[in-house]
Amino acid sequence: TEDEFLKVIATMDKEDILQYFGYVMLNFLFYTGVRFSEMQALTWNDLDDIHKTIDVKRDLYYKKQDEWSFDDLKNKSSNRKVVLDDELFDLIAEWKITQSKLFQITGDTFIFSYNGLPTNKYFPMRAIERHSKMANIHRIKTHALRHSHASFLIQLGVNIIAIANRLGHTDVQEVLKTYGHLYPQHQFDVTNNINDHKIKKRGQM
């Protein structure tokens, strides 16, 4: 949940460059729902400063730091623009300033890098494991942050079509298949709205 997530990242020391890097990365994954391999492939050219969007258009196949390549996305719908909330956008902008102090950056520089190279898949996993333990919160896998994001949006009452588009799913059925169990209360809300509508209608007659 978001409350659990906030407790975990609260244990991170942002004065420590690696912990700060982890802090930025985990925030990005939780509040965008982007797949980790999609995040690995992002460069500063993919960030639109004006519209505060990230252009997700490729994956990264990572074997080791000096052996990686860009790859096609999972499907056509995975090619998408993800809008960042204001706080997350500011965090990414601050990270860019910090990154520029570590090494020279260009538009082709990976956003999520502290040494110019792609992030390895073990970095966020270890950060989650370490800081979940410190916060006394159950540990989840890196990919589960994507599910956390979807659940978070459902709790906020976000339209299911918008959720599917944001996650890069081909249709809403994929969202319902995975997160349908989170929707029952919304069904009651719909019924209550219909009931209220009919009562008002009868009162006008």
C-alpha positions as CSV (number, residue, x, y, z in Angstrom):
1,T,0.0,0.0,0.0
2,E,1.1,3.6,-0.3
3,D,1.3,3.9,3.5
4,E,3.6,0.9,3.7
5,F,5.7,2.3,0.7
6,L,6.1,5.6,2.4
7,K,7.3,3.9,5.6
8,V,9.9,2.0,3.6
9,I,11.4,5.0,1.7
10,A,11.4,7.0,4.9
11,T,14.3,4.8,6.1
12,M,16.5,6.0,3.2
13,D,19.2,8.5,3.9
14,K,19.0,10.9,1.0
15,E,22.5,12.3,1.9
16,D,23.9,8.9,0.8
17,I,24.1,9.0,-3.0
18,L,23.2,5.3,-3.5
19,Q,20.3,5.5,-1.1
20,Y,19.1,8.7,-2.7
21,F,19.3,7.0,-6.1
22,G,17.2,4.1,-4.7
23,Y,14.8,6.6,-3.3
24,V,14.2,8.3,-6.6
25,M,13.9,4.9,-8.5
26,L,11.4,3.4,-6.1
27,N,9.3,6.5,-6.1
28,F,9.3,6.4,-9.9
29,L,8.3,2.7,-10.0
30,F,5.5,3.1,-7.4
31,Y,4.0,6.3,-8.9
32,T,4.1,5.4,-12.6
33,G,3.6,1.6,-12.8
34,V,6.3,1.5,-15.5
35,R,8.0,-1.9,-15.9
36,F,11.5,-2.1,-14.6
37,S,13.0,-3.0,-18.0
38,E,11.1,0.0,-19.5
39,M,12.5,2.2,-16.7
40,Q,16.1,0.9,-17.4
41,A,15.9,2.1,-21.0
42,L,14.7,5.7,-20.3
43,T,17.1,8.5,-21.2
44,W,16.8,12.2,-20.6
45,N,15.6,12.6,-24.2
46,D,12.5,10.7,-23.1
47,L,11.5,13.3,-20.6
48,D,9.2,16.1,-21.7
49,D,9.8,19.0,-19.3
50,I,6.9,21.0,-20.6
51,H,4.2,18.4,-20.4
52,K,5.8,16.4,-17.5
53,T,5.7,13.1,-19.4
54,I,7.9,10.2,-19.9
55,D,8.0,8.6,-23.3
56,V,8.1,4.8,-22.9
57,K,9.1,3.4,-26.2
58,R,11.6,0.6,-25.6
59,D,12.9,-2.0,-23.2
60,L,16.4,-2.7,-22.1
61,Y,17.8,-6.2,-22.2
62,Y,20.4,-6.3,-19.5
63,K,22.9,-9.1,-19.0
64,K,25.7,-7.2,-17.2
65,Q,27.0,-3.6,-17.1
66,D,29.0,-3.8,-20.3
67,E,26.6,-6.2,-22.0
68,W,23.1,-4.8,-22.7
69,S,21.0,-3.7,-25.6
70,F,17.7,-1.9,-26.3
71,D,14.8,-4.1,-27.1
72,D,11.2,-3.8,-28.4
73,L,8.4,-3.3,-26.0
74,K,6.1,-6.2,-24.9
75,N,3.3,-5.1,-27.3
76,K,2.1,-2.1,-29.3
77,S,0.1,-0.6,-26.5
78,S,3.2,-0.6,-24.3
79,N,4.4,2.3,-26.4
80,R,3.0,5.2,-24.4
81,K,3.5,8.5,-22.7
82,V,3.2,8.4,-18.9
83,V,2.3,11.7,-17.1
84,L,4.3,12.3,-13.9
85,D,2.6,13.9,-10.9
86,D,4.1,17.3,-9.9
87,E,6.0,15.9,-6.9
88,L,7.6,13.1,-8.9
89,F,8.5,15.4,-11.7
90,D,10.3,17.7,-9.3
91,L,12.1,14.7,-7.8
92,I,13.3,13.6,-11.2
93,A,14.5,17.1,-12.0
94,E,16.4,17.2,-8.8
95,W,18.0,13.9,-9.6
96,K,19.1,15.2,-12.9
97,I,21.0,18.0,-11.1
98,T,22.6,15.5,-8.8
99,Q,23.5,13.1,-11.6
100,S,25.2,16.0,-13.5
101,K,27.5,16.4,-10.6
102,L,28.6,12.8,-10.8
103,F,29.4,12.7,-14.5
104,Q,28.8,14.6,-17.7
105,I,25.3,13.9,-19.0
106,T,23.6,14.3,-22.4
107,G,20.2,13.6,-23.8
108,D,21.2,10.0,-24.3
109,T,22.2,9.5,-20.7
110,F,20.2,7.0,-18.8
111,I,17.9,8.7,-16.3
112,F,18.3,6.0,-13.8
113,S,22.1,5.7,-13.6
114,Y,24.7,6.9,-11.1
115,N,27.7,6.0,-13.3
116,G,26.5,6.4,-16.9
117,L,25.6,2.7,-17.2
118,P,22.2,1.1,-17.0
119,T,20.9,0.1,-13.6
120,N,21.3,-3.6,-12.8
121,K,18.2,-5.5,-11.9
122,Y,19.5,-6.4,-8.4
123,F,19.8,-2.7,-7.2
124,P,16.1,-2.0,-6.5
125,M,15.6,-5.6,-5.2
126,R,18.3,-5.1,-2.6
127,A,17.0,-1.6,-1.7
128,I,13.5,-3.0,-1.1
129,E,14.8,-5.9,0.9
130,R,17.1,-3.7,3.1
131,H,14.7,-0.9,3.8
132,S,11.5,-3.0,4.1
133,K,13.3,-4.8,6.9
134,M,14.3,-1.5,8.5
135,A,10.7,-0.3,8.3
136,N,9.3,-3.7,9.5
137,I,7.2,-4.0,6.3
138,H,6.8,-7.2,4.4
139,R,9.2,-7.3,1.4
140,I,7.8,-7.4,-2.2
141,K,9.5,-8.0,-5.5
142,T,10.4,-5.0,-7.7
143,H,7.8,-5.9,-10.3
144,A,5.1,-5.8,-7.5
145,L,5.5,-2.1,-7.4
146,R,3.7,-2.0,-10.7
147,H,0.8,-3.9,-9.1
148,S,1.0,-1.5,-6.1
149,H,0.6,1.4,-8.5
150,A,-2.5,-0.2,-10.2
151,S,-4.1,-0.8,-6.8
152,F,-3.3,2.7,-5.7
153,L,-5.0,4.1,-8.8
154,I,-8.1,1.9,-8.2
155,Q,-8.3,3.2,-4.7
156,L,-8.2,6.8,-6.1
157,G,-11.2,5.9,-8.3
158,V,-9.3,6.3,-11.6
159,N,-11.1,5.1,-14.7
160,I,-10.2,1.6,-15.6
161,I,-9.5,2.6,-19.2
162,A,-7.0,5.2,-18.0
163,I,-5.4,2.6,-15.8
164,A,-5.0,0.1,-18.7
165,N,-3.5,2.8,-20.9
166,R,-1.1,4.0,-18.2
167,L,0.2,0.5,-17.6
168,G,0.5,-0.3,-21.3
169,H,-2.1,-3.1,-21.4
170,T,-3.8,-4.0,-24.6
171,D,-7.3,-3.7,-23.1
172,V,-9.2,-3.4,-19.8
173,Q,-9.6,-7.1,-19.5
174,E,-6.0,-7.5,-18.5
175,V,-6.6,-5.0,-15.7
176,L,-9.8,-6.7,-14.6
177,K,-8.1,-10.1,-14.7
178,T,-5.4,-9.0,-12.3
179,Y,-7.2,-6.4,-10.2
180,G,-10.8,-7.3,-10.5
181,H,-11.0,-8.4,-6.8
182,L,-10.4,-4.7,-5.9
183,Y,-13.5,-3.5,-7.7
184,P,-16.5,-4.9,-5.7
185,Q,-16.9,-1.8,-3.6
186,H,-17.0,0.2,-6.8
187,Q,-20.0,-1.9,-8.0
188,F,-21.9,-1.0,-4.8
189,D,-21.0,2.7,-5.4
190,V,-22.5,2.3,-8.9
191,T,-25.7,0.8,-7.5
192,N,-26.0,3.5,-4.9
193,N,-25.7,6.1,-7.6
194,I,-28.5,4.5,-9.5
195,N,-30.6,4.3,-6.4
196,D,-30.1,7.9,-5.6
197,H,-30.9,8.9,-9.2
198,K,-34.2,6.9,-9.2
199,I,-35.2,8.4,-5.8
200,K,-34.6,11.9,-7.1
201,K,-36.6,11.1,-10.3
202,R,-39.5,9.9,-8.3
203,G,-39.4,13.0,-6.2
204,Q,-39.8,15.1,-9.3
205,M,-42.9,13.3,-10.5
